[in-house]
Amino acid sequence: MELPHLGAQCSMPSCKQLDFLPVKCSACQKSFCAKHGSRTSHGCSASSTVRAPTDAGVVNPTPCEDGCCAPDCSQPAATTCIKCNIRVCVSHRHPPAHACGSVVADNQAKKERVAAVAQAKQHYTEAVQAAKAKRASKPLSAKAQKMAAKVALMKIKGKAIGDKSIPQDKRLYLLVFYHPADAGPKPGTPLFVSSRWASGKALDKMASKLGVPNRNNEADAPKLCLFNAATREPVPLDTGEPLCQFVASGSSLVLTTRAGIDDVPAAAYT
């Protein structure tokens, strides 16, 4: 079945081939088949100047002899780029294929958008950090401190480890930070000990659970101590009194052989 209404016949007198994708000469405005699409192949004598892209993506007027204006292409032009108005062949009809100036502009616009988004994220992060710092520097009210203590205790209870034989109502829940003498503090570990245990026995159990070397029974060895992370005060170990006499459930303690923790930032024990 022939479809004469589709395409166009080649205007070359010796050809007249029906081509479904005819090439229109920009000089003489006649339609040709792919074989006779270039001005040389159909002997076009009309003058024409079209535009071709430079390496920088800027479009300058240059004669292409109705061939494809893409670099190093000898195919006949088949269409015109709607963005930069140069004549190109079918293979180079897409903007990236013929170094269209619009591609350069689009890439630059994309880079600018990415940079703007990154800058906005940075500003947001800085604003959030500044707000957190402001809240941290503001002293809490008595009601807020009480609520914060309850929340801290709930978090410790959910993950605390200890001797499971200790009755629930006799457990003292603590967040214990091991701070080696020659390094920074380790992350806090939720523990529970018996509220009836003396401070010294509670220290021994904490060291055992944390895997910390305990040489408190050796005369010349460095001694492990307990400090209240909030008050920075040492916890008495030689009174024989239960640990619950010195710290409340939900408190943070520091287990260390250091002489003190006054020089350690408060944030290290949070």
Secondary structure as GFF3:
##gff-version 3
##sequence-region A 1 270
A	DSSP	beta_strand	8	9	.	.	.	ID=ss1
A	DSSP	beta_strand	18	19	.	.	.	ID=ss2
A	DSSP	beta_strand	23	24	.	.	.	ID=ss3
A	DSSP	beta_strand	31	32	.	.	.	ID=ss4
A	DSSP	beta_strand	50	53	.	.	.	ID=ss5
A	DSSP	beta_strand	59	62	.	.	.	ID=ss6
A	DSSP	beta_strand	79	80	.	.	.	ID=ss7
A	DSSP	beta_strand	87	88	.	.	.	ID=ss8
A	DSSP	three_ten_helix	95	98	.	.	.	ID=ss9
A	DSSP	alpha_helix	101	137	.	.	.	ID=ss10
A	DSSP	alpha_helix	142	159	.	.	.	ID=ss11
A	DSSP	beta_strand	161	162	.	.	.	ID=ss12
A	DSSP	three_ten_helix	168	170	.	.	.	ID=ss13
A	DSSP	beta_strand	171	179	.	.	.	ID=ss14
A	DSSP	beta_strand	189	194	.	.	.	ID=ss15
A	DSSP	alpha_helix	199	210	.	.	.	ID=ss16
A	DSSP	beta_strand	225	228	.	.	.	ID=ss17
A	DSSP	three_ten_helix	243	245	.	.	.	ID=ss18
A	DSSP	beta_strand	251	256	.	.	.	ID=ss19
A	DSSP	three_ten_helix	266	269	.	.	.	ID=ss20
###
